[in-house]
Amino acid sequence: MSLGDEQDTTTSGGYGGTGQTRTHLPGGNGDVYGGARRGGRSSSRSLITVVGVIVLLIAAIAFANRGGDDSASGSEGAGSQPEVASTAASGKSPVASKAGGIPTGFTQDQQGAESAAANYSVALGSAEMFNKAQRDAILQAIITPSRVASLEATLDNAYTPEFNKNVGLNEDGSAPTGYTFVSRTSPIGTKATEVSGSSATVAVWCSGLLGIAGDNSTNPVTSSWFTITMKLEWAGGDWKIVTHSQQEGPTPVPGDDRASSADDMTKAVEEYGGFSYAR
């Protein structure tokens, strides 16, 4: 997703997948991936992923105190380094219920808000966001009820046939015959900057994949790094998104790994499922 042009997702824009992907011309072996060195990080992903990838070009919210822990407990000073516990597993059982494949039933506390935000990032940056019916189901599950209708309309205007073609898809959002569309968001860490009884603000640092896997693809799968900030409210017995925004990075220095072949990438997407996240 292109993260360069962000807008508030409650008013316009979209998630994971809205930018352009880098074009790699196929080599002599006909495999756009094979043997290619991985370049710098992709500038092609905006959110939904993440998401997006993502089609809403959302308004950037500065990722404050990147190394700090601004949780509502107030036990640490601003700008201090997070403790191991802020990213380690809590030992508590994850949620036991799902709605449309998305975990639900989070606890009404900081841990529950961070878990909800991480799981919602995965949903917003998924390939399902490019399908109208699946996208609406996702929004019904994770957006606060008063905001669902307006966001559905915004995203319907964002995921246009022209947009799908720019991403490398067919006009209806399906992948071309013989190709696999990849749009995934993976949370790396979460940071709660405000938590009260019925509201929370959580930043989710993510990595994402976006592109078309297949021989001779001119939109090969590339990776990106971005941070999604969500304002949540407690509604109907669970955390729901009120607003969310996305900004680029923090981005690590890219390694020197060789890109996998188109066939290996397709198999990986088909064989490796995603995770549910819980703190």
Secondary structure as UniProt FT lines:
FT   TURN            9..11
FT   STRAND          16..17
FT   TURN            28..29
FT   TURN            34..35
FT   TURN            66..67
FT   TURN            72..73
FT   TURN            78..79
FT   HELIX           84..86
FT   STRAND          97..99
FT   TURN            100..101
FT   STRAND          102..104
FT   HELIX           110..124
FT   HELIX           127..130
FT   HELIX           132..142
FT   HELIX           145..158
FT   HELIX           161..167
FT   TURN            171..172
FT   TURN            177..178
FT   STRAND          180..195
FT   STRAND          199..213
FT   TURN            215..216
FT   STRAND          222..235
FT   TURN            236..237
FT   STRAND          238..248
FT   HELIX           262..271
//
